[in-house]
Amino acid sequence: MLDGIHWLGHASFRIELGGMVVYIDPWNLRRPVPADLVLITHDHHDHLSPADIRAITKPDTAILYAGKGSPELKGHLQAVEPGEKLIVGAAVVETVPAYNLHKAFHPRSSNYVGYVLTLAGVSIYHAGDTDLIPEMASIRCDAALLPIGGKYTMDAAEAARALGVIKPKYGIPMHYGAIVGNPEDVRRFTELAPKTVEVVLLQQE
């Protein structure tokens, strides 16, 4: 399962499972691979990059996006909000809330999302830009991709607590190393994570 999860830096991932290629928040891609499905958590520039999306879009690529989108986006587009469940090919996609509790960067009213993606019987939660929010108590997944950089999202300690709430098998940190976050955040997340969750540090591709 972990072999199919590719961290591309910041909050960007490529998931290859069940014969599908799924990108989440593609940004600053080094090696574009044609996508079957693209998931955009919100409309900030480091999550919604029309140039990167164009680089991976095929004639039949499905693109789901939350927030305002962009007039530069083309193709098979579908706007989403929290609380939806969609089937795209072999993928089951559930949208869950993503927002800040006491910061102004990602207000709940913007209806930004995280995604629970299920492929080939494996469920992967990409939290998007969020704090530790009450809705996480209802999320179940095999792997949780959580922001740890702080300022705009959860910090490392909050993300570690989120693992205790979500109880995945694997916890994978993200949203660090580019705009915010550093190796110390990774160390802190790893140290504070519940012993029942295996922290996996992916190398950027």
Backbone as CSV, one residue per row, in Angstrom:
resi,resn,N_x,N_y,N_z,CA_x,CA_y,CA_z,C_x,C_y,C_z
1,MET,0.829,-1.211,0.000,0.000,0.000,0.000,0.860,1.258,0.000
2,LEU,1.851,1.289,0.879,2.675,2.488,0.995,3.469,2.744,-0.281
3,ASP,3.772,1.681,-1.025,4.495,1.856,-2.281,3.689,2.667,-3.291
4,GLY,2.384,2.716,-3.115,1.535,3.452,-4.051,1.297,4.894,-3.659
5,ILE,1.862,5.332,-2.520,1.683,6.714,-2.058,2.984,7.463,-2.298
6,HIS,2.933,8.464,-3.125,4.126,9.224,-3.502,3.966,10.671,-3.045
7,TRP,4.874,11.106,-2.169,4.851,12.503,-1.702,5.673,13.342,-2.672
8,LEU,5.057,14.395,-3.179,5.682,15.236,-4.195,6.111,16.581,-3.635
9,GLY,6.141,16.693,-2.316,6.502,17.937,-1.648,5.278,18.684,-1.179
10,HIS,5.447,19.426,-0.074,4.383,20.253,0.489,3.152,19.375,0.770
11,ALA,2.011,19.665,0.163,0.803,18.865,0.384,0.424,18.063,-0.853
12,SER,1.362,17.892,-1.755,1.098,17.268,-3.055,1.438,15.779,-3.024
13,PHE,0.501,14.956,-3.523,0.683,13.512,-3.550,0.202,12.939,-4.881
14,ARG,0.821,11.825,-5.257,0.316,10.985,-6.347,0.051,9.602,-5.761
15,ILE,-1.164,9.115,-5.933,-1.561,7.815,-5.419,-1.746,6.880,-6.614
16,GLU,-1.064,5.755,-6.577,-1.183,4.765,-7.646,-1.594,3.436,-7.032
17,LEU,-2.882,3.152,-7.090,-3.448,1.932,-6.539,-4.630,1.503,-7.407
18,GLY,-4.861,0.209,-7.469,-6.035,-0.282,-8.175,-6.078,0.096,-9.632
19,GLY,-4.923,0.296,-10.240,-4.889,0.636,-11.654,-5.206,2.077,-11.973
20,MET,-5.327,2.931,-10.942,-5.612,4.345,-11.160,-4.447,5.214,-10.688
21,VAL,-4.325,6.378,-11.326,-3.376,7.400,-10.902,-4.174,8.603,-10.411
22,VAL,-4.029,8.917,-9.146,-4.788,10.002,-8.525,-3.805,11.007,-7.942
23,TYR,-3.976,12.265,-8.291,-3.192,13.343,-7.688,-4.051,14.087,-6.680
24,ILE,-3.413,14.512,-5.605,-4.056,15.406,-4.640,-3.199,16.657,-4.524
25,ASP,-3.789,17.793,-4.821,-3.121,19.098,-4.749,-1.771,19.125,-5.471
26,PRO,-1.728,18.762,-6.756,-0.443,18.778,-7.480,0.135,20.187,-7.579
27,TRP,1.417,20.304,-7.221,2.071,21.623,-7.174,3.570,21.445,-7.332
28,ASN,4.146,22.223,-8.225,5.595,22.164,-8.471,6.046,20.744,-8.818
29,LEU,5.345,20.135,-9.745,5.648,18.754,-10.105,6.973,18.668,-10.857
30,ARG,7.769,17.686,-10.473,9.054,17.463,-11.144,8.910,16.482,-12.309
31,ARG,8.023,15.505,-12.140,7.872,14.455,-13.152,6.385,14.170,-13.330
32,PRO,5.710,14.940,-14.168,4.276,14.755,-14.339,3.941,13.376,-14.925
33,VAL,2.949,12.739,-14.352,2.433,11.459,-14.835,0.950,11.670,-15.151
34,PRO,0.461,11.235,-16.305,-0.952,11.438,-16.637,-1.874,10.892,-15.554
35,ALA,-2.883,11.675,-15.210,-3.771,11.352,-14.090,-5.137,10.890,-14.574
36,ASP,-5.709,9.947,-13.825,-7.107,9.575,-14.034,-8.030,10.490,-13.237
37,LEU,-7.547,10.957,-12.097,-8.355,11.760,-11.187,-7.453,12.758,-10.477
38,VAL,-7.934,14.001,-10.360,-7.225,15.044,-9.630,-8.159,15.583,-8.555
39,LEU,-7.667,15.641,-7.323,-8.445,16.143,-6.189,-7.781,17.410,-5.657
40,ILE,-8.556,18.488,-5.584,-8.057,19.780,-5.104,-8.790,20.129,-3.811
41,THR,-8.029,20.348,-2.746,-8.658,20.597,-1.448,-9.197,22.008,-1.298
42,HIS,-8.517,22.991,-1.919,-8.983,24.372,-1.845,-8.203,25.206,-2.851
43,ASP,-8.544,26.497,-2.919,-8.110,27.316,-4.047,-6.877,28.176,-3.784
44,HIS,-6.118,27.906,-2.742,-4.866,28.637,-2.539,-3.811,28.156,-3.536
45,HIS,-2.887,29.048,-3.897,-2.002,28.785,-5.033,-1.110,27.558,-4.854
46,ASP,-0.801,27.211,-3.601,0.062,26.068,-3.351,-0.713,24.749,-3.290
47,HIS,-1.988,24.811,-3.605,-2.832,23.617,-3.652,-3.566,23.500,-4.985
48,LEU,-3.932,24.640,-5.534,-4.553,24.654,-6.852,-3.607,25.356,-7.820
49,SER,-2.940,24.575,-8.647,-1.985,25.093,-9.619,-2.451,24.693,-11.016
50,PRO,-3.102,25.596,-11.750,-3.585,25.239,-13.092,-2.493,24.709,-14.005
51,ALA,-1.286,25.255,-13.912,-0.198,24.799,-14.781,0.151,23.341,-14.491
52,ASP,0.222,22.972,-13.216,0.526,21.589,-12.870,-0.615,20.659,-13.255
53,ILE,-1.840,21.121,-13.084,-2.986,20.291,-13.465,-2.997,20.050,-14.967
54,ARG,-2.705,21.081,-15.740,-2.641,20.907,-17.202,-1.585,19.871,-17.585
55,ALA,-0.498,19.844,-16.858,0.604,18.943,-17.199,0.250,17.473,-17.005
56,ILE,-0.771,17.186,-16.202,-1.136,15.791,-15.922,-2.512,15.418,-16.454
57,THR,-3.190,16.350,-17.116,-4.556,16.106,-17.563,-4.590,15.387,-18.907
58,LYS,-5.365,14.304,-18.968,-5.676,13.581,-20.195,-7.082,14.000,-20.646
59,PRO,-7.517,13.586,-21.825,-8.878,13.925,-22.256,-9.958,13.430,-21.298
60,ASP,-9.690,12.342,-20.574,-10.719,11.781,-19.695,-10.428,11.993,-18.214
61,THR,-9.464,12.840,-17.870,-9.141,13.085,-16.458,-10.290,13.806,-15.755
62,ALA,-10.712,13.277,-14.618,-11.732,13.931,-13.792,-11.038,14.820,-12.770
63,ILE,-11.578,16.023,-12.573,-10.999,16.986,-11.641,-12.077,17.430,-10.652
64,LEU,-11.872,17.127,-9.383,-12.771,17.574,-8.322,-12.070,18.687,-7.562
65,TYR,-12.803,19.761,-7.280,-12.175,20.886,-6.592,-13.141,21.510,-5.597
66,ALA,-12.570,22.008,-4.506,-13.335,22.749,-3.504,-12.884,24.200,-3.517
67,GLY,-13.742,25.077,-3.059,-13.430,26.499,-3.090,-13.888,27.127,-4.398
68,LYS,-13.273,28.234,-4.735,-13.713,29.004,-5.900,-13.198,28.448,-7.219
69,GLY,-12.240,27.541,-7.162,-11.675,27.039,-8.405,-10.832,28.104,-9.080
70,SER,-10.696,27.993,-10.389,-9.920,28.943,-11.181,-10.467,28.963,-12.596
71,PRO,-10.555,30.146,-13.219,-11.001,30.194,-14.613,-10.040,29.495,-15.563
72,GLU,-8.823,29.218,-15.104,-7.840,28.523,-15.936,-8.036,27.013,-15.951
73,LEU,-8.856,26.502,-15.060,-9.098,25.068,-15.039,-9.973,24.667,-16.218
74,LYS,-9.579,23.610,-16.913,-10.330,23.103,-18.052,-10.484,21.600,-17.920
75,GLY,-11.496,21.065,-18.577,-11.674,19.620,-18.596,-12.931,19.186,-17.872
76,HIS,-12.899,17.966,-17.363,-14.054,17.386,-16.678,-14.031,17.837,-15.223
77,LEU,-14.662,18.972,-14.952,-14.593,19.613,-13.643,-15.857,19.345,-12.835
78,GLN,-15.681,19.186,-11.535,-16.824,19.080,-10.630,-16.478,19.748,-9.312
79,ALA,-17.267,20.729,-8.934,-17.088,21.387,-7.644,-17.659,20.499,-6.544
80,VAL,-16.976,20.484,-5.392,-17.434,19.665,-4.277,-17.436,20.492,-2.994
81,GLU,-18.186,20.011,-2.029,-18.248,20.589,-0.695,-18.124,19.456,0.318
82,PRO,-17.911,19.781,1.587,-17.836,18.714,2.595,-19.115,17.891,2.642
83,GLY,-18.968,16.597,2.902,-20.121,15.732,3.099,-20.602,15.008,1.869
84,GLU,-19.809,14.966,0.811,-20.206,14.286,-0.412,-19.478,12.960,-0.556
85,LYS,-20.088,12.060,-1.315,-19.470,10.779,-1.652,-19.639,10.558,-3.137
86,LEU,-18.532,10.353,-3.832,-18.569,10.210,-5.278,-17.792,8.965,-5.683
87,ILE,-18.183,8.387,-6.805,-17.461,7.266,-7.383,-16.922,7.711,-8.729
88,VAL,-15.609,7.622,-8.887,-14.947,8.003,-10.130,-14.113,6.798,-10.569
89,GLY,-14.582,6.084,-11.566,-13.897,4.873,-11.966,-13.846,3.891,-10.811
90,ALA,-12.659,3.426,-10.474,-12.495,2.476,-9.375,-12.339,3.162,-8.024
91,ALA,-12.379,4.490,-7.996,-12.140,5.245,-6.768,-13.444,5.667,-6.100
92,VAL,-13.462,5.535,-4.791,-14.535,6.108,-3.975,-13.945,7.317,-3.263
93,VAL,-14.584,8.457,-3.427,-14.062,9.710,-2.882,-15.080,10.305,-1.920
94,GLU,-14.688,10.517,-0.690,-15.532,11.190,0.296,-14.887,12.523,0.657
95,THR,-15.697,13.568,0.694,-15.194,14.890,1.064,-15.536,15.169,2.525
96,VAL,-14.544,15.642,3.255,-14.726,15.922,4.678,-14.290,17.355,4.959
97,PRO,-14.771,17.960,6.035,-14.420,19.358,6.313,-12.932,19.563,6.561
98,ALA,-12.456,20.737,6.196,-11.086,21.167,6.484,-11.142,22.664,6.753
99,TYR,-10.777,23.070,7.963,-10.882,24.492,8.301,-10.041,24.809,9.532
100,ASN,-9.825,26.095,9.738,-9.116,26.580,10.928,-10.121,26.918,12.019
101,LEU,-9.733,26.634,13.241,-10.582,26.959,14.383,-10.397,28.396,14.847
102,HIS,-9.155,28.860,14.895,-8.883,30.185,15.449,-7.948,30.985,14.561
103,LYS,-7.910,30.662,13.293,-7.116,31.396,12.316,-8.037,31.808,11.168
104,ALA,-7.617,32.812,10.415,-8.467,33.333,9.340,-8.132,32.761,7.964
105,PHE,-7.132,31.889,7.878,-6.657,31.448,6.561,-7.634,30.528,5.844
106,HIS,-8.287,29.640,6.599,-9.182,28.641,6.002,-10.479,28.606,6.816
107,PRO,-11.338,29.605,6.627,-12.573,29.646,7.423,-13.518,28.507,7.061
108,ARG,-14.270,28.080,8.030,-15.223,26.982,7.791,-16.227,27.348,6.700
109,SER,-16.565,28.622,6.620,-17.564,29.081,5.643,-17.104,28.915,4.199
110,SER,-15.812,28.725,3.976,-15.307,28.559,2.609,-15.572,27.163,2.052
111,ASN,-15.970,26.240,2.918,-16.281,24.870,2.481,-15.102,24.180,1.802
112,TYR,-13.895,24.423,2.312,-12.742,23.675,1.842,-12.847,22.238,2.355
113,VAL,-12.079,21.334,1.742,-12.261,19.925,2.081,-10.936,19.207,2.290
114,GLY,-11.034,18.092,2.962,-10.071,17.012,2.890,-10.752,15.880,2.145
115,TYR,-9.993,14.875,1.790,-10.555,13.754,1.031,-10.218,12.436,1.713
116,VAL,-11.178,11.533,1.737,-10.917,10.133,2.053,-11.069,9.373,0.745
117,LEU,-9.950,8.916,0.236,-9.886,8.221,-1.052,-9.743,6.734,-0.792
118,THR,-10.647,5.937,-1.385,-10.566,4.486,-1.248,-10.325,3.871,-2.614
119,LEU,-9.230,3.135,-2.717,-8.830,2.449,-3.943,-8.358,1.048,-3.581
120,ALA,-8.851,0.052,-4.307,-8.405,-1.324,-4.094,-8.503,-1.729,-2.623
121,GLY,-9.541,-1.266,-1.947,-9.761,-1.626,-0.559,-8.910,-0.883,0.445
122,VAL,-8.109,0.088,-0.026,-7.241,0.879,0.846,-7.800,2.289,0.955
123,SER,-7.914,2.805,2.163,-8.457,4.146,2.372,-7.360,5.088,2.846
124,ILE,-7.274,6.243,2.179,-6.250,7.245,2.456,-6.927,8.581,2.714
125,TYR,-6.632,9.177,3.844,-7.195,10.478,4.221,-6.153,11.560,3.993
126,HIS,-6.465,12.499,3.112,-5.650,13.705,2.929,-6.407,14.829,3.609
127,ALA,-5.833,15.376,4.662,-6.583,16.298,5.526,-6.801,17.674,4.916
128,GLY,-6.034,18.045,3.861,-6.107,19.415,3.383,-5.490,20.360,4.396
129,ASP,-5.776,21.638,4.255,-5.273,22.638,5.197,-6.289,22.800,6.324
130,THR,-5.968,22.272,7.471,-6.939,22.217,8.551,-6.241,22.208,9.893
131,ASP,-7.003,22.556,10.910,-6.603,22.320,12.285,-7.161,20.972,12.735
132,LEU,-6.897,20.609,13.959,-7.516,19.431,14.565,-8.963,19.806,14.872
133,ILE,-9.883,19.275,14.095,-11.293,19.678,14.185,-12.146,18.510,14.671
134,PRO,-13.320,18.782,15.254,-14.149,17.705,15.817,-14.545,16.640,14.799
135,GLU,-14.710,17.031,13.540,-15.159,16.083,12.521,-14.170,14.941,12.290
136,MET,-12.937,15.122,12.711,-11.950,14.050,12.526,-12.304,12.800,13.317
137,ALA,-13.143,12.942,14.335,-13.515,11.784,15.149,-14.294,10.745,14.346
138,SER,-14.895,11.148,13.233,-15.691,10.213,12.430,-14.919,9.661,11.236
139,ILE,-13.660,10.052,11.075,-12.869,9.611,9.926,-12.160,8.304,10.260
140,ARG,-12.293,7.348,9.359,-11.589,6.077,9.495,-10.801,5.840,8.216
141,CYS,-9.559,5.456,8.354,-8.710,5.274,7.179,-7.536,4.372,7.538
142,ASP,-6.876,3.872,6.509,-5.655,3.101,6.717,-4.451,4.011,6.887
143,ALA,-4.409,5.094,6.111,-3.283,6.034,6.181,-3.824,7.454,6.255
144,ALA,-3.256,8.260,7.138,-3.666,9.655,7.293,-2.500,10.560,6.904
145,LEU,-2.741,11.424,5.926,-1.765,12.410,5.474,-2.112,13.724,6.147
146,LEU,-1.276,14.154,7.098,-1.637,15.271,7.966,-0.628,16.405,7.868
147,PRO,-1.113,17.661,7.811,-0.199,18.814,7.817,0.405,18.995,9.196
148,ILE,1.694,19.369,9.224,2.377,19.525,10.517,3.082,20.869,10.643
149,GLY,3.025,21.715,9.612,3.865,22.907,9.571,3.454,24.053,10.466
150,GLY,2.212,24.031,10.979,1.759,25.138,11.804,1.450,26.379,10.983
151,LYS,1.165,27.469,11.645,0.792,28.775,11.086,-0.512,28.700,10.318
152,TYR,-0.543,28.008,9.194,-1.756,27.926,8.375,-2.591,26.688,8.709
153,THR,-1.991,25.724,9.404,-2.638,24.440,9.659,-2.295,23.981,11.073
154,MET,-2.585,22.727,11.341,-2.114,22.103,12.570,-0.598,22.200,12.666
155,ASP,-0.100,22.267,13.875,1.333,22.093,14.061,1.607,20.617,14.355
156,ALA,2.846,20.282,14.616,3.217,18.879,14.790,2.504,18.234,15.978
157,ALA,2.373,18.972,17.074,1.721,18.409,18.257,0.241,18.150,18.003
158,GLU,-0.429,19.100,17.341,-1.848,18.901,17.007,-2.014,17.713,16.073
159,ALA,-1.133,17.619,15.085,-1.226,16.514,14.134,-1.036,15.174,14.821
160,ALA,-0.130,15.123,15.791,0.063,13.888,16.553,-1.203,13.545,17.341
161,ARG,-1.844,14.556,17.911,-3.109,14.308,18.614,-4.187,13.843,17.641
162,ALA,-4.166,14.376,16.435,-5.138,13.950,15.422,-4.998,12.462,15.117
163,LEU,-3.776,11.964,15.126,-3.586,10.530,14.918,-4.299,9.724,15.995
164,GLY,-4.283,10.227,17.216,-4.972,9.540,18.302,-6.478,9.555,18.143
165,VAL,-6.987,10.564,17.455,-8.425,10.662,17.206,-8.837,9.767,16.038
166,ILE,-8.068,9.825,14.963,-8.423,9.113,13.733,-8.075,7.632,13.810
167,LYS,-6.978,7.311,14.474,-6.523,5.937,14.673,-6.238,5.199,13.359
168,PRO,-5.450,5.788,12.479,-5.078,5.056,11.267,-3.978,4.043,11.577
169,LYS,-3.679,3.205,10.601,-2.530,2.314,10.757,-1.232,3.090,10.542
170,TYR,-1.254,4.013,9.575,-0.073,4.800,9.222,-0.375,6.290,9.321
171,GLY,0.591,7.049,9.806,0.509,8.506,9.813,1.638,9.075,8.989
172,ILE,1.302,9.912,8.013,2.289,10.460,7.093,2.238,11.982,7.174
173,PRO,3.322,12.635,7.584,3.311,14.101,7.677,3.439,14.756,6.310
174,MET,2.853,15.942,6.191,2.938,16.728,4.958,2.869,18.204,5.333
175,HIS,2.836,19.051,4.315,2.747,20.502,4.493,3.905,21.011,5.347
176,TYR,5.089,20.578,4.933,6.314,21.061,5.573,7.424,21.043,4.526
177,GLY,8.476,21.806,4.782,9.646,21.767,3.933,9.649,22.734,2.769
178,ALA,8.520,23.420,2.525,8.471,24.392,1.425,8.134,25.768,2.000
179,ILE,6.859,26.019,2.228,6.424,27.331,2.718,6.564,27.424,4.235
180,VAL,6.178,26.369,4.906,6.285,26.300,6.367,6.804,24.920,6.740
181,GLY,7.219,24.773,7.994,7.617,23.471,8.508,9.063,23.136,8.222
182,ASN,9.654,22.358,9.118,11.069,22.022,9.017,11.324,20.656,9.656
183,PRO,12.556,20.169,9.603,12.842,18.844,10.174,12.499,18.717,11.657
184,GLU,12.570,19.801,12.395,12.207,19.732,13.809,10.732,19.385,13.974
185,ASP,9.880,19.904,13.096,8.459,19.563,13.144,8.252,18.075,12.886
186,VAL,9.010,17.528,11.940,8.917,16.099,11.643,9.332,15.285,12.864
187,ARG,10.420,15.685,13.509,10.896,14.974,14.699,9.849,15.010,15.799
188,ARG,9.260,16.183,16.017,8.267,16.333,17.086,7.017,15.490,16.798
189,PHE,6.567,15.514,15.556,5.408,14.711,15.166,5.678,13.227,15.426
190,THR,6.851,12.781,15.036,7.211,11.377,15.209,7.272,10.997,16.682
191,GLU,7.840,11.856,17.507,7.971,11.565,18.935,6.629,11.558,19.656
192,LEU,5.718,12.434,19.244,4.447,12.587,19.952,3.340,11.675,19.429
193,ALA,3.569,11.041,18.290,2.534,10.184,17.710,2.210,9.013,18.636
194,PRO,0.959,8.586,18.668,0.600,7.418,19.482,1.406,6.194,19.056
195,LYS,1.759,5.363,19.998,2.566,4.178,19.694,1.800,3.177,18.840
196,THR,0.485,3.309,18.807,-0.329,2.397,18.005,-0.342,2.761,16.527
197,VAL,0.219,3.924,16.172,0.251,4.389,14.781,1.694,4.387,14.299
198,GLU,1.927,3.806,13.137,3.260,3.813,12.554,3.452,5.082,11.734
199,VAL,4.399,5.919,12.138,4.704,7.128,11.373,5.628,6.760,10.227
200,VAL,5.242,7.179,9.027,6.011,6.888,7.815,6.473,8.211,7.222
201,LEU,7.765,8.377,7.079,8.334,9.592,6.510,8.695,9.312,5.060
202,LEU,7.902,9.824,4.148,8.141,9.596,2.736,9.204,10.557,2.218
203,GLN,10.027,10.088,1.322,10.989,10.949,0.659,10.310,11.673,-0.501
204,GLN,10.590,12.949,-0.627,9.979,13.724,-1.704,10.451,13.208,-3.058
205,GLU,9.517,13.068,-3.970,9.838,12.629,-5.331,9.778,13.802,-6.310
